[in-house]
Amino acid sequence: VQLQAFGGGVAQAGGSLRLSCAASGRSFSRYVVGWFRQAPGKERKFVAAIEWSDSSTNYADSVEGRFTISRDNAKNTVYLQMNSLKPEDTAVYYCGVTERWRFLKIRSKYDYWGQGTLVTVSS
């Protein structure tokens, strides 16, 4: 499956952005779709994930209540709505897929990744 992440950009603190992760070549139907982010000089970390089959979701504590992950079956796309952005949300955001819900926070268990999209939040 090929993934394309887009929607990044520059936002002010307190603002919003919506990221999209579109799949081609294969449906998301058998996967868990996750968003990770990587700030400069830091490791890639889990942000949020959604189980495609039942829409179960999970969030990192740092984004809980501010970010929302959702899916669109018809478009085979997963979204990450980011509200109340903070400068510490600045990072390259990546979407990926894994086959097991129990692996949702484990970067090494993701099978495919998109190319990443940069989010910059200014104070």
N, C-alpha and C positions, 0 to 999 in steps of 0.2 A: 504494500500500500504506500502511495506517495502522499505526503502531507505538506501543506502549504500554510504557513502562518503569516498573517498580515494584520494591519490595523494599528501598529505602533505609531508613536509620534511624540510630540512634546506637549505637555500639559502643565498647568500651574498647580501648586499644592491646593488640594480641595476639589480639583477638577475630576473629570471622568474621561475614560477611553474605553473602547470596546475592541477586543482582539478576536480574530476569527481563525479557525483551524479547519481547512477544507481537505477532504480526502478524495483521492482519485485512485483508480485501479482496483479498489476493493471497498466494500461498505465498512462502516464503523461497527456494524451490528454485533460482531463477536468480540469487541474490544472494550477495554477501559481506556478512556482518553484523559490524559493528564496534561497540565500546564506546569512547567518548571521555569525558574528564572535564574539568571547568572549575572551578578554584579561584577564590575571590573575587579580582577584579582581574587575573586571568591569562587567557591564551588557552586555548581548548579543545584538549586534547591527546589523542593516540591512547593507548589502553590495551591493547586486544586485539581480535582479529578471527578469524572462522571462515568458511571456505568451505563453503557449505551442501552442495554436491554431494559433496565427498570428506572433509569435516571437517578439512581442513588448518587449522592455527592459527598465530597469530603474536602475540607479546607485546612490549610496551614493556619495556626493560631494568629499569625501576623496579618492575615487578610480576612479572617472570619468577620462577617458582618459588613464588610466593605466590597468584597468581590463576589460575583455570582457566576457560576458556570452553568451553561445550558446547552441544549442541542436542538438541531432542526433536522428531523428525519429526511424531509424532502430534499434538502440541500446537502445532506451528508456533511454537515458542518457543526462544529462545536464553538461556542462563544465564551469569552471571558469578559464580563462587564466589570469594569474597575471604577469604583466610585471613591470619593474622599481620598484621592491619591495623596501620597506623602513622598517627600524627596527620597526616602529609603526604598521606595518601590522602583526606583530607577534601575533598570537591568535590561538584558536581552531576554525576551520571553520565548520559550520553546514549547511546542506541543508534541506529544508523543503518544504511543499506544502500547499497551501491555494486555496480555490475555487473562490475567488473574487479578481480581479485586485486591487480594491480600498483598499484591506487589505494588500497589498504587503509589507508595511513597519511595520506592526503591529505584533510583535512576538506572541502575545496571540491568534491571529487569524489563526495561522498555525495549521493544523490538524495532520500532521505527520512530524517527524524529523529523520534524519540519526544520526549516532553515533558520528560524529565529527571527524575531522582530523587536526592534529597539524601542523601549519606553523610557522617556526622560521626563522627570518631574522636577520642575523648578520651584524654589521656595519664594 
